[in-house]
Amino acid sequence: MPGSRRHAPLVVRRLRDAGVPSEHLARLHSPVGLDLGGRSAEEIALSIMAAVVRAIRLEGLVAPTARDASSGSGAVVDPVCGMTVVVGPDTPTAVIRGVTRWFCGPGCRDDLVAAASV
């Protein structure tokens, strides 16, 4: 979760007060990214991506797939932007070449549908 060491605990407290289950809150990582000393948005983005690479290569992180959503885990990766999407009844979806895909929003869905029809 992006945010400073001071701000992130406040967000977690608000989420807890709003009824977010503790097992979901336990999955949050903050501050996000490796501590590379970055200051600019680009440097912070690089530190976040470095943490993702570390999680994949050294910690065995596996991105959820469409199969995970259909089996009830409830999360998939948007094939356009790479964002993790919690699947619900209002989640934008499209069937492309026989495969159901879920998206973070209608923009990503429309982009992939347009690209698939070319």
C-alpha positions in Angstrom: 0.0 0.0 0.0 1.6 3.3 -1.0 1.9 5.7 1.8 4.3 7.0 4.4 5.2 5.1 7.6 3.1 7.6 9.4 0.1 7.7 7.1 -0.3 3.9 6.4 -1.3 2.9 9.9 -4.0 5.5 9.8 -5.4 4.1 6.6 -5.3 0.6 8.1 -7.1 1.8 11.2 -9.8 3.4 9.0 -10.2 0.2 6.9 -10.5 -1.9 10.1 -13.1 0.5 11.5 -15.0 0.2 8.1 -15.2 -3.5 8.6 -12.5 -4.8 6.3 -11.7 -8.3 7.6 -8.4 -8.7 9.4 -7.2 -11.4 7.0 -7.4 -8.9 4.2 -5.6 -6.2 6.3 -2.8 -8.7 7.1 -2.0 -8.9 3.4 -1.2 -5.2 3.2 2.5 -4.2 2.9 3.5 -0.7 3.8 5.6 1.1 3.1 5.6 -0.5 -0.3 8.7 -1.1 -2.3 12.4 -1.6 -1.5 14.1 1.2 0.5 16.3 2.5 -2.3 16.2 6.1 -1.0 14.0 7.3 -3.9 12.3 10.7 -3.8 10.7 11.2 -7.3 7.6 9.3 -8.5 9.8 7.4 -11.0 12.2 6.3 -8.3 9.4 5.2 -6.0 7.8 3.3 -8.9 11.1 1.6 -9.5 11.4 0.6 -5.8 7.9 -0.9 -6.0 8.7 -2.9 -9.1 11.9 -4.1 -7.5 9.9 -5.4 -4.5 7.5 -7.2 -7.0 10.5 -8.8 -8.7 11.9 -9.9 -5.4 8.5 -11.4 -4.3 8.3 -13.3 -7.6 11.8 -14.5 -7.8 12.8 -15.0 -4.2 9.5 -15.5 -2.3 7.5 -17.5 -4.9 4.7 -15.0 -5.5 2.4 -16.2 -8.2 -0.1 -13.8 -9.8 -3.7 -14.9 -9.6 -5.3 -16.0 -12.9 -8.8 -16.2 -14.4 -9.0 -19.8 -13.1 -8.4 -18.4 -9.6 -11.5 -16.1 -9.9 -13.7 -18.9 -11.3 -12.6 -21.2 -8.4 -13.7 -18.6 -5.9 -10.5 -16.8 -4.8 -12.0 -13.6 -6.1 -8.9 -11.9 -7.5 -7.3 -11.8 -11.0 -4.8 -9.7 -12.8 -6.1 -7.2 -15.4 -4.5 -8.4 -18.7 -4.1 -4.8 -19.9 -2.7 -2.8 -17.0 -1.6 -5.6 -14.7 -3.6 -4.4 -11.8 -5.0 -7.0 -9.3 -8.7 -6.9 -9.6 -11.1 -8.3 -7.0 -13.9 -10.0 -9.0 -17.4 -9.1 -8.1 -20.8 -8.8 -9.8 -19.9 -5.4 -11.2 -16.4 -6.1 -12.4 -16.0 -5.3 -16.1 -15.6 -8.6 -18.0 -15.3 -9.8 -21.6 -15.0 -13.2 -23.3 -12.1 -13.0 -25.8 -11.4 -16.0 -28.0 -13.4 -18.2 -25.6 -11.5 -17.0 -22.5 -13.2 -14.9 -19.8 -11.2 -11.9 -18.7 -11.8 -9.4 -15.9 -10.7 -5.8 -15.9 -10.0 -3.0 -13.5 -12.4 -0.7 -15.4 -14.2 -0.3 -18.7 -11.3 1.5 -20.3 -9.0 -1.6 -20.1 -11.8 -3.9 -21.2 -12.6 -1.7 -24.2 -8.9 -1.5 -25.2 -8.4 -5.3 -25.2 -11.7 -5.9 -27.0 -10.7 -3.4 -29.6 -7.3 -5.0 -30.0 -8.7 -8.5 -30.2 -11.1 -7.5 -33.0 -8.3 -6.3 -35.3 
